[in-house]
Amino acid sequence: MTTAQTHRGFGGLVYLAFAMVLGVYFTFAAVQGDFGMFARVAIMAEAETLAAERDRLQAELAEMQNLTHRLSDTYLDLDLLDQQARDVLGYMRADEIAIR
């Protein structure tokens, strides 16, 4: 009976070792794998960064659309037109003094 108990004990030990190795593998994959916790944290941080950049670009686009609308044919903002003429073309009024 001692040989039968030895084989049974060895088989149980092999089964237990296999189950532990499998558990360690899945635990490692859940933490370090491509879809693990660390990857999820990195993806969430990148998503927050991209969302902030998207919001910044949307605000910049809204500002550009506002300026474009203010210089359109249907709506003309004379102050903005005067500012653009001064900045782009270098115009100034006759009663102004330029200091460089």
Buried (B, 14 or more C-beta within 10 A) or exposed (E): EEEEEEEEEEEEEEEEEEEEEEEEEEEEEEEEEEEBEEEEEEEEEEEEEEEEEEEEEEEEEEEEEEEEEBEEEEEEBEEEEEEBEEEEEEEEEEEEEEEE
